[in-house]
């Protein structure tokens, strides 16, 4: 959208954790593909995670670059950094850069909590990236506005969230600590967002139309819904190299999947941050084996018995925590493929052999499963994942809950372990031949098709990307003309 004032100049300042970094990199690529001059601000080590993606986008003629700040964040050199990681070491380098090269707007991840005041001080339009969809925002706001959770008899007493388009039933045990006791935790995130120019949301209108409307009209949020941004990854290289290089040969993985019948394999992955206790790993293994279904299981890092002293285990120690002989039996029967570390999730989910997805309901994984047309076994653990589960199971009706009940902070001890019987039952229900399972598969396929249309020219997300660029362009022209 070039004019006499040039391209709209947008900066993107992603958080370092993979669940937020990966979709914001995709978002920057989307805006560049629409003609906005997009610059991603990162540390040198984190820029390495997506340099190849940006180089390929540049070779396609998209106006996108990376600017590295002369600083590093201690003990956070990969995409597994948690949301409480302190990034304030970047404050002064960012301020220096913005003073020298002020953009037309900067998109800031919500976990850079300190950056809002800095950008406001410099009078640069600030757009927030939260990493979640419309539905959990509506649920959280209505719990805050209309409910007194202290009136509940226990953490497990069900309650219905008032004034929503659908019946959404939760328990206090499924809510984050800061949502259970709001008086003890000032809502800095809400203030961070309320003072912004608006919010970019990685979702699409057709996925949650009632909640997109509710958020804009009832909650008064200014938002541009621009996803699913993962769909900007069209080549095998782009799908393979998101986040980190896979710890499994992608061709070997695809060859194994090629040997399976269509929709016969279930994919199991808990994202980049969740640490599973050893006992939970064993229950998953026994449950998968008892289900009789073929599976690809991405086993990440493991929580040791004393997580506060020794936070995480090495991927190579996975063997220690699996039931004796389990991996050998799976190899011998060709039933299971175990991946240690990082997997090319988009490639796996899109493969025709995949018929289900056991997921922690992180928003990226939820969207990627939906866009691949794959129904889900929902297994939320932390963040807003229990709310995403309700969207999948109660509103969209494209998933089966495994039965997890306890919200857990990322590195805390798990209060409950989900038993092998519950894993087996949920997998069989999702992957079975019942009418209910067939309807779930049919529904998610239709939603996936609408997601693809949303990002194509004329689609709802495509239009929202253009609308934001146009608004920034008009503001830029007015500023050049001396208008306020």
Secondary structure, DSSP 8 states (H G I E B T S, - for coil): ---TT-S-EEEEE--SSHHHHHHHHHHHHHHHHTT-EEEEEEEHHHHTTTHHHHHHHHHTT--EEEEEES---TT--STT--TT---GGGHHHHHHHHHHS--SEEEEETT-TTHHHHHHHTT--EEEE-SS-HHHHHHHHHHHHH--GGGSSSTT--EE-TT-SS--EE-GGGS-HHHHTGGGS--HHHHHHHTSSEEEESS-GGGSHHHHHIIIIIS---EEE---GGGG--SHHHHHSSSS--SS-HHHHHHHHHTS-TT-EEEEE-TTT--EEHHHHHHHHHHHHHHT-EEEEEE--EE-TTTTTS----GGGHHHHS-TTHHHHHHHHT-EEEEES---HHHHHHSTTEEEEEE---HHHHHHHHHTT--EEE---STTHHHHHHIIIIIS--EEE--------TTS--S----HHHHHHHHHHHHS-SHHHHHHHHHHHHHHHHHHHHHSTTSHHHHHHHHHHHHHHHHHHHHHTT--
